[in-house]
Amino acid sequence: MASHSQKDIPTSCSPGNMGFNNCHNSSIMWFFKDRGFDDKSIHVMLKKCKRLEGVQRERACENWDYLKSIGIQERKLPSIVVKFPKILTLHLDEKLIPMVQCLATLGTKPREVASAITKFPHILSHSVEEKLCPLLAFFQALEVPEKQLGKMLLLNPRIISYSIESKLSQIVDFLAILGLSKEGMIGKVLVKNPFIMGYSVDKRLRPTLEFLKSIGLSELDLQKVAVNFPEVLCRDVNKILRPNYTYLKGCGFEGGQIVALVTGYPPILIKSISNSLEPRIKFLVEVMGRRIEEVVDYPYFFRHGLRKRLELRQKILKQKSIHCSLSQMLECNQKKFLLKFGLIEQYA
């Protein structure tokens, strides 16, 4: 390895510089400089993790190499270390390897564990026995299948940092109050959208639920939203749901029609107005020449891609002077669509 001159030492290593009283462990300084970290990043990491000052270069190198060996790309390692510098101080055999091995048993794809660590490197600081095992038992009690359990945890690894008592149990209680008491239902919601566990019941989930009630959704409707589209419950009422509701009213839909749209396709309340709702309604009325009320009978109209599905099929139907309902036009794949209207030979 090439030798370094004194001037190459980060300025943060200078006595009294950047608020430090004496020169930091030069061994770890060389480790960072060899890997391209700038002085500002080094300063931030040392401030964030005091243990770095005492860590030996050998341990840092060992941990860095181990992270590469499990499939984390070297170009992503600097951002991981800046985000969680403590990762270089953890004991390889006591912390890193046991957690990685345990996570590997939950994964089904080779790169899932590396991806989870890249997203949330803090996962490696938690104890397998004290944190991961109780967490797995908690989800198993909710009848989450083992395969889904791994998928859920690796998709949202931040879950491991949540307290079972003060965080996860609150989410489960909220879903139970919603009426999802049938065996396994709560587990299915958590598997479908693991990110719901990161939201506050009082600040986000309950206000959203109350808003949906206020516009006319019944208890059964709310249960269907939670089971099929739990992401709707996670959105902010004032920033997303209410503006979408107001937009639909402005388009001419009445209260009962909006309820039909929301119960038929709940994401209509969280879709972008300018990028999704407005272009589709404009296409429906101005290009297709249909009444706006037609989407009340087929709310899934808003799910279909504008160019890949709506424009293409409208063009075919117009060329052939074929008139049909929105559901007949859209509720099938391309082959069945062509077969239905006797067009398979022309467009196959």
Secondary structure as UniProt FT lines:
FT   HELIX           6..8
FT   HELIX           11..13
FT   TURN            15..16
FT   HELIX           17..19
FT   HELIX           26..34
FT   TURN            35..36
FT   HELIX           39..48
FT   HELIX           50..54
FT   HELIX           57..69
FT   TURN            70..71
FT   HELIX           74..76
FT   HELIX           77..83
FT   HELIX           85..88
FT   HELIX           92..96
FT   HELIX           97..106
FT   TURN            110..111
FT   HELIX           112..119
FT   HELIX           121..125
FT   HELIX           128..132
FT   HELIX           133..141
FT   TURN            142..143
FT   HELIX           146..155
FT   HELIX           157..161
FT   HELIX           164..168
FT   HELIX           169..177
FT   TURN            178..179
FT   TURN            183..184
FT   HELIX           185..192
FT   HELIX           194..198
FT   HELIX           201..205
FT   HELIX           206..214
FT   TURN            215..216
FT   HELIX           219..228
FT   HELIX           230..234
FT   HELIX           237..241
FT   HELIX           242..250
FT   TURN            251..252
FT   HELIX           255..264
FT   HELIX           266..269
FT   HELIX           273..277
FT   HELIX           278..282
FT   HELIX           283..287
FT   TURN            292..293
FT   HELIX           294..297
FT   HELIX           299..303
FT   HELIX           306..311
FT   HELIX           312..319
FT   TURN            320..321
FT   HELIX           326..330
FT   HELIX           334..340
FT   TURN            341..342
FT   HELIX           344..347
//
